[in-house]
Each structure stands twice: as C-alpha cells, then as structure tokens.
Amino acid sequence: MRPVLVFAALAWLCASPARALLPSELNTVAVAREASPSVVFVTNIALVQNVFLDEYAVPQGAGSGIVWDEEGHILTNYHVVEGGSAFLVTFKDHSQLDARLIGVEPRKDIAVLQIDARKEKLAPITLGNSAGLQVGQKTIAIGNPFGLDDTVTQGIVSALNRQIEGAGGVSIHGMIQTDAAINPGNSGGPLLDSGGRLIGMNTMIYSNSGNNSGVGFAVPVDVIKRIVPEIIRYGHSIEPGLGVNILSDQQAYDLLGGGSGVVVLSVRPGTPAARAGLRGIARDPNTGRIVLGDVIVGINAIPITDYDDLYNALDALKKGDVVTVKTLRGGKKRSYRVRLIDVD
C-alpha cells in the first residue's frame, strides 16, 4: 500500500465510531452500572489516647460494604469492623455517614452496620442464590481495593464448597472460589452473577504477597440470607446446639493428654442434653480430683476431633433436629439421642 493510502486508512479508522461491544462486555457494563450504587466503602475507626490522655479518632482499617435494605443496614465482613470504636460509610457520590454496629457473626465473617439515610439514597442489592451455582459461570466483583472506589473485576466460579479458615476461629464451609481479582479493600464487597444478583460476599484471598493471586473466596449468599436477619433482629446469630458448655481445644488437649474430642465442661439444666444423660466435668468429693464426664467424638456419622468439627457439624442442622451424639466416658463408648435447641 502506498504511503498516502496508509495515512488515509489510519485517518478513516480514527474517525470511525467506536466498535460495538460484545454481548459479554455489555453484560458486565450493565451489571456494574446497576449494582455499583449498592456498594459502599467502610472505614474502621479506633479511639486512641496520646501520652497526655487526649482521645482522638484514627482510621485503622477499611473495606467494602453492601447496602442490604432500605432501613440502612450495611453488610460487610467481621474482620473489616473488628476492634473498631466507630465506623464511617462512604457512598459512590463520596458522601459520608456515621454507622453503628448492629451485630456480628465472627464464625461466618459477617457483620451488620446501620446508617441513618434517606430511602432514596439507599439502593439495596438484589439477592440471588448460591445453591445452584456452577463451576465456570461468570462472576463480577465490585469493591474498593487499596481505597480505589467502585472498582469492577470479572472472572468465573473456580470451585465450590471450599473449606477455609475464617476470622472467627473456625473454618467456613461451602465457600465460593473465584478468580475475579480480589485485593485488600475488596473484603465485604459483593460477588455477583451475570444477572447482577448477589451470590456471595468477598472475604479473603490466597496470596504470598497479600495481593490478588487469582484465588479469592466469598461467603455464599445462602448463608448470608440466613444469618443477617437474625443479626438485625437479635444483635447476633442463632445457632442450633446441644445445650452444653465445652472446654477450649487447648484445654481439652491438655486434659486429655494429647487426645482428641470435645470435652463437655457442663450441661445446662433442663436441656435435651441434660435429659439424655450427658455429663460434664465433676470433682471427686473424696479426693478432690477432676473427673471427666463425656468427651464428644461424633455427631451422627461425622467424627468430631475439635470445636471446628463440632461447630460445622451442628451448623448444617437446625433447631428441632434429633442427632446421635457419640461420646467417650471413662474409656467406654456411649451414644445419646439429643434434640437440638437454639443457643446464642
């Protein structure tokens, strides 16, 4: 092609209208435009004192949040608000409102804040479902990584039902794995499907550097839909339980001489566990020595070695379910049928 024709072709390309977006691109643009008003920036503020005992506020962390309803409830991660004395919510238009903490469920890394805002300012997220997700389907994440507000990334569902150690001392089961870029500051933000529906809350990444490695995790929305209304109503979540108090894993390990199982410290009077005959630790009135009661080693067919096992075995059930509790007491295997109750 002669030089003059090359220049003419370049001029035509520069003057031509922008190419039409692909259907996948149009979908991402539409989802981001629709959902981004539902995403906020959450600042965790600590009150500290200097050497003169003057008290002042210092930002100590930040993350993302999701507008839950028209009453001003904001969904975010527990680890985003942990240790905070005050909280600030920043909207897409950069307006800011003070927020108060309604309640948390550390074991699911969920927290709920509330702000006082006009209903027209609030754009509640559209809820989806996580039960029917398929590996390979499209995901879109929106958040505030590194303080860069309204950042949109795209990927797929990389895997389902991952078991990841959470911020509350137990593993979170059923986590969604995605390769949509998630970085510090994305925590508490939404993971959406191609319909713009919430399928999870971005929570953590696997990374040696602390930055995105293509392996991110989100708390499934089906878990969120169960826990958030309880936090809003009661200030905490309601979990099915046996009605027993237990020792910590370290205390149990020491008492059992390195053995495994969950040591029952005491049984709450009047509970199904008490009626079934479970026993806690007692003291021999003659010798003063501690006498072990029941050590829980199984729930139904699930082996129990520590609190993590017990919590997740019971978390999959509900109030009123009858379970078989397998224990060891005095070296003998025992089995009890216990109806689960709601416990704080």
C-alpha positions in Angstrom: 0.0 0.0 0.0 1.3 3.4 -1.0 2.1 5.8 1.9 -0.9 8.1 1.0 -3.3 5.2 1.2 -1.9 4.1 4.6 -2.4 7.5 6.0 -5.9 7.6 4.5 -6.8 4.2 6.1 -5.5 5.4 9.5 -7.5 8.6 9.3 -10.6 6.5 8.5 -10.1 4.2 11.5 -9.5 7.2 13.8 -12.7 8.9 12.5 -14.9 5.8 12.6 -17.3 5.3 15.6 -16.2 3.0 18.4 -16.8 -0.6 17.7 -19.9 -2.3 19.2 -19.3 -4.0 22.5 -19.5 -7.8 22.6 -22.6 -9.3 24.4 -20.3 -10.3 27.4 -18.9 -6.8 27.6 -22.4 -5.3 27.5 -23.5 -7.6 30.3 -20.5 -6.6 32.5 -21.2 -2.9 31.9 -24.9 -3.3 32.7 -24.2 -5.3 35.9 -21.6 -2.8 37.1 -23.9 0.2 36.4 -26.8 -1.4 38.2 -25.0 -2.8 41.2 -22.4 -0.2 42.0 -24.8 2.2 43.8 -25.3 -0.7 46.3 -21.6 -0.9 47.2 -20.1 1.4 49.8 -16.7 2.0 51.4 -16.4 1.1 55.1 -13.8 2.8 57.4 -13.0 1.3 60.8 -12.1 4.0 63.3 -10.3 3.4 66.6 -10.3 5.8 69.5 -6.8 6.1 71.0 -5.1 8.2 73.7 -1.8 10.0 73.5 0.6 10.5 76.4 -1.5 13.4 77.6 -4.6 11.2 77.7 -6.2 13.2 74.9 -8.6 11.0 72.9 -8.8 11.1 69.2 -10.0 9.0 66.3 -7.6 7.1 64.0 -8.6 5.1 60.9 -7.3 1.6 61.5 -8.7 -0.3 58.5 -11.1 -0.2 55.7 -13.1 -2.5 53.4 -16.2 -2.6 51.3 -19.9 -3.0 52.2 -23.2 -3.8 50.6 -26.5 -1.9 51.1 -28.8 -4.6 52.4 -32.2 -2.9 52.8 -34.0 0.5 52.9 -33.6 0.6 56.6 -30.0 1.5 56.2 -28.4 -1.9 57.1 -25.0 -2.4 55.6 -23.5 -5.9 55.2 -19.7 -6.3 55.5 -17.1 -8.7 56.9 -16.5 -9.1 60.6 -12.8 -8.7 60.1 -13.5 -5.3 58.5 -15.1 -3.9 61.6 -13.2 -5.9 64.2 -11.8 -3.8 67.0 -13.5 -0.6 65.8 -14.9 2.1 68.1 -16.7 3.9 65.3 -17.4 3.4 61.6 -17.8 5.5 58.5 -19.7 4.6 55.4 -18.8 6.3 52.1 -21.2 6.2 49.1 -20.4 6.3 45.4 -21.1 10.0 45.3 -18.4 10.4 48.1 -20.9 11.4 50.7 -20.2 10.0 54.1 -22.4 8.9 57.1 -21.6 7.6 60.5 -22.6 4.0 61.1 -23.3 2.0 64.2 -22.6 -1.7 64.7 -25.7 -3.8 64.9 -24.1 -7.2 65.4 -21.5 -9.7 64.2 -21.1 -13.4 63.5 -17.3 -13.9 63.6 -17.6 -17.6 62.7 -19.0 -16.7 59.3 -17.0 -13.4 59.0 -20.3 -11.4 58.8 -21.1 -8.1 60.3 -24.0 -5.7 60.0 -23.8 -1.9 60.4 -26.6 0.6 60.2 -26.8 4.2 58.9 -29.5 6.8 59.1 -30.1 7.8 55.5 -33.0 8.8 53.2 -34.5 5.8 51.4 -33.8 7.4 48.0 -30.1 7.3 48.8 -30.2 3.6 49.5 -30.0 1.0 46.7 -30.4 -2.4 48.3 -28.5 -5.2 46.5 -30.5 -7.8 44.5 -30.2 -11.1 46.2 -29.5 -14.3 44.3 -28.9 -17.9 45.4 -25.7 -19.8 45.9 -27.1 -23.4 46.0 -27.4 -23.7 42.2 -24.0 -22.2 41.2 -21.9 -24.0 38.7 -18.2 -24.0 38.2 -17.3 -22.0 35.2 -20.1 -19.5 35.4 -19.3 -15.8 35.2 -18.7 -13.7 38.4 -18.3 -10.0 38.8 -16.8 -8.4 41.9 -17.2 -4.7 43.0 -15.3 -3.1 45.8 -12.7 -0.6 47.0 -9.3 -2.3 46.7 -6.5 -0.1 48.0 -9.1 2.6 48.5 -9.8 2.8 44.8 -13.6 3.1 45.0 -16.0 1.5 42.6 -13.5 -1.0 41.1 -15.0 -3.8 39.0 -13.3 -7.1 38.2 -14.6 -10.1 36.3 -13.9 -13.9 36.5 -15.6 -17.2 36.9 -16.7 -19.5 39.7 -13.4 -21.5 40.0 -14.7 -24.0 42.6 -17.5 -24.6 45.1 -17.8 -25.8 48.7 -14.3 -24.8 49.7 -13.4 -25.1 53.4 -11.4 -22.0 54.5 -10.2 -20.9 57.9 -12.2 -17.9 58.9 -11.6 -14.9 61.2 -13.8 -16.3 63.9 -11.6 -19.3 65.0 -13.4 -21.9 62.9 -13.4 -22.9 59.3 -16.1 -21.6 57.0 -17.6 -24.4 54.9 -19.2 -24.0 51.5 -17.1 -21.0 50.3 -17.2 -19.9 46.7 -13.8 -19.7 45.0 -13.4 -17.2 42.2 -10.6 -15.9 40.0 -12.1 -12.4 39.8 -9.4 -10.1 41.1 -9.9 -9.5 44.8 -7.4 -7.3 46.7 -7.1 -5.7 50.2 -10.2 -3.4 50.4 -12.4 -5.8 48.5 -13.4 -7.5 51.7 -17.1 -7.1 52.4 -18.0 -6.3 48.8 -20.4 -8.2 46.5 -19.7 -11.1 44.2 -22.4 -11.1 41.6 -23.6 -13.4 38.8 -24.3 -12.3 35.2 -27.8 -11.2 36.2 -26.4 -8.7 38.8 -27.6 -10.8 41.7 -25.6 -11.2 44.9 -24.2 -14.8 45.1 -21.5 -14.1 47.8 -19.6 -11.6 49.9 -15.9 -11.3 49.0 -13.9 -12.2 52.1 -10.3 -13.4 51.6 -7.6 -14.3 49.1 -4.8 -16.9 49.0 -1.6 -15.0 48.3 2.0 -15.0 49.4 2.2 -11.2 48.8 -1.1 -10.2 50.2 -2.3 -9.1 46.8 -4.5 -10.8 44.2 -3.3 -14.2 43.1 -6.4 -15.3 41.2 -7.6 -17.3 44.2 -10.3 -15.5 46.1 -13.2 -16.6 48.3 -16.7 -15.4 49.1 -19.2 -16.3 51.8 -22.2 -17.9 50.0 -25.3 -15.7 49.9 -27.5 -18.6 51.2 -25.5 -18.4 54.4 -25.8 -14.6 54.5 -29.6 -14.7 53.9 -29.9 -16.9 57.0 -27.7 -15.0 59.4 -28.2 -11.3 58.5 -31.9 -11.2 59.5 -31.0 -12.8 62.8 -28.3 -10.2 63.5 -30.7 -7.4 62.6 -33.4 -8.9 64.9 -31.3 -10.1 67.9 -27.9 -8.5 67.5 -26.3 -11.9 66.9 -27.0 -15.1 65.1 -28.9 -18.0 66.5 -27.2 -21.4 66.1 -28.5 -24.9 66.8 -26.7 -26.5 69.7 -26.7 -29.3 72.3 -27.1 -27.2 75.4 -23.6 -27.9 76.7 -20.6 -25.8 77.7 -17.3 -27.1 76.4 -13.6 -26.6 77.1 -11.4 -24.8 74.6 -9.4 -27.0 72.2 -6.2 -26.3 74.1 -7.7 -27.0 77.5 -9.2 -30.3 76.1 -5.9 -31.3 74.6 -4.1 -30.7 77.9 -6.7 -32.5 79.9 -6.8 -35.5 77.5 -3.1 -35.8 77.4 -3.0 -35.1 73.7 -6.1 -37.0 72.8 -8.9 -35.6 70.5 -12.5 -34.8 71.1 -14.6 -32.1 72.6 -14.7 -32.1 76.4 -18.1 -31.3 77.9 -17.5 -28.9 80.8 -21.1 -28.7 82.0 -24.6 -29.5 80.8 -27.2 -26.8 81.0 -30.1 -27.8 83.3 -33.4 -28.6 81.7 -32.0 -29.0 78.2 -32.5 -32.1 76.0 -28.8 -32.9 76.6 -29.4 -33.0 80.3 -32.4 -35.2 79.9 -30.5 -37.5 77.6 -27.9 -38.0 80.4 -24.8 -36.2 79.1 -22.4 -35.2 81.9 -19.8 -32.5 82.3 -16.6 -32.4 84.4 -17.1 -33.0 88.1 -14.8 -33.1 91.2 -14.5 -36.2 93.3 -15.7 -35.2 96.8 -13.3 -37.6 98.5 -10.1 -36.9 96.6 -10.8 -33.5 95.1 -9.6 -34.8 91.7 -11.2 -33.7 88.5 -13.4 -36.5 87.0 -14.1 -36.3 83.2 -17.6 -36.6 82.0 -18.4 -37.0 78.4 -16.0 -36.3 75.6 -17.8 -35.8 72.3 -16.2 -37.8 69.5 -19.1 -37.9 66.9 -22.3 -36.3 65.7 -24.3 -38.8 63.7 -21.8 -40.3 61.2 -19.4 -37.3 61.5 -16.2 -37.8 63.6 -15.5 -34.9 66.0 -11.9 -34.1 66.9 -12.2 -30.5 67.9 -14.6 -27.5 68.2 -14.3 -26.7 64.5 -15.7 -30.2 63.7 -18.5 -29.8 66.3 -19.5 -26.3 65.2 -19.7 -27.2 61.5 -21.5 -30.5 62.1 -24.2 -28.6 64.0 -24.2 -25.6 61.7 -25.5 -27.9 58.9 -28.6 -28.7 61.0 -31.4 -26.8 62.6 -33.4 -26.4 65.8 -35.5 -29.5 66.4 -33.3 -31.9 64.6 -32.5 -35.0 66.6 -28.9 -36.1 66.4 -26.9 -39.0 67.7 -24.1 -37.7 70.0 -21.3 -40.2 70.4 -19.0 -39.8 73.4 -16.4 -41.4 75.5 -16.8 -41.5 79.2 -14.4 -43.4 81.5 -13.0 -45.2 78.5 -16.4 -46.5 77.3 -18.3 -45.5 74.2 -21.7 -44.0 74.7 -24.4 -42.8 72.5 -27.2 -40.3 73.1 -30.2 -39.0 71.1 -30.4 -35.3 71.6 -32.9 -32.8 70.1 -31.1 -29.6 69.0 -32.1 -26.2 70.6 -31.3 -22.6 69.7 -28.3 -21.3 71.5 -26.7 -17.8 71.5 
